[in-house]
């Protein structure tokens, strides 16, 4: 590949609206260009990386016994009606009509399509277990696409779906996929953690894990114990907790206190001169439309996923100001568990274990002191409804919990029969009885991996690609395209690498050496050979992109170094 003929439009500066490092560097290295918000073109060198990631995924999927197919992006609305999801998703599901006015969706995922396919083609136990996968463009009309390929509206996903005859078979496939994912993310050079996760809207009846690439730009927070044996998405993370000893101290009767304008925990700490942990924070929600109040200690955060799962709900949203006033009879910030009617009351177990507490009085500008759980308020449900926090201990006793930001690059689910039941994917077993197939589904964000890798592999000069997915292996740079000796040796080396099947990029442009070196730093190929003043003596300068030292050596030695 000769750079003078390639479209690799590097930029000195990233556009101002690019915030994430990976977004800036992939634009500056000429790898991607935005067509519309969340919609990208992969330029030739960006596409080379994308293809390499796909090949690694294919190898590992095939090794895990999955077979590749390709499903359409245009999905008939009837399928989504059959699965009951057509109206569950809002504007995120891109809908369109064909020329006959028939309704379609652009596929954000393919449970409906694959399950209806298998329903029509599989009818005997002898055909199972079976795992099918595709690498295909997905469409999700995100409200806020951002950070380049990290959150796009059109992106490349590997999605696999398994069909089995028992939960044991599903467990085996799930494990095979989990191990394949571990190999894939290792091979592409990611520092990642597999974490217990919440199945979310997809539902499913079993465990689910997310594969998180550690990066500060990541939207997810994961919680990992000191020795790593416990790892969970914050949405799901539990913590070690034991009931404190109950002292039978006499608690004075609850009293109202006038607290004008003090409605945030900070203001209350100021007002009462005490720690946040003696307060009860009561947050109001609508869960599938029903009013729910959740009380946690003042220094904790409500975990909405835990609340939703405790109630078996589908949708949870914060009650708005008007709702809060209607339910509590007070302005926002004065809600409390005592005397709150018209909402289901969920009390975090820490609050339930408090001897007494300060809480909102459900009256504007008033709080109550000495509110005693069980005496002054009764919970409808007591449980763990809070986020894990710094300082918590791991629920498996493996040390303190640590928090990291992560980019979700993979997600594996045990679906069960949720889709196979609705879409009729069943089979006749050995005794001729009709059985519903038990499913799993397994996703990898192929395009998102590119950004995650760049977030973990760059320096102040640009991208530093891991060898296995770099767009090429070696960058050959004649310092001056006008110098015959330099060009002669550079071209010789270039041809030798090509003959040896090693991908080389020859910077044969008539540019100043400084420009070439800056571009080479941006592009981030693993190795660089500069052919400069000593070309006449057959000597070149060898540099590895991830190291700062340069070594002068003969062209042969440089060739051998890279071949090795
Ligand atoms: C939708 C829209 C967005 C969605 C979904 C459906 C996420 C949806 C979850 C999954 C589950 C797994 C197979 C591969 C791995 C992930 N966003 N999910 O179902 F209609 Cl608009 O996609 N699917």
Boltz pocket constraint, residues with backbone or C-beta under 6 A from the ligand:
constraints:
  - pocket:
      binder: B
      contacts: [[A, 85], [A, 89], [A, 90], [A, 92], [A, 93], [A, 94], [A, 108], [A, 109], [A, 110], [A, 111], [A, 139], [A, 140], [A, 141], [A, 158], [A, 159], [A, 160], [A, 202], [A, 411], [A, 441], [A, 442], [A, 443], [A, 444]]
      max_distance: 6.0
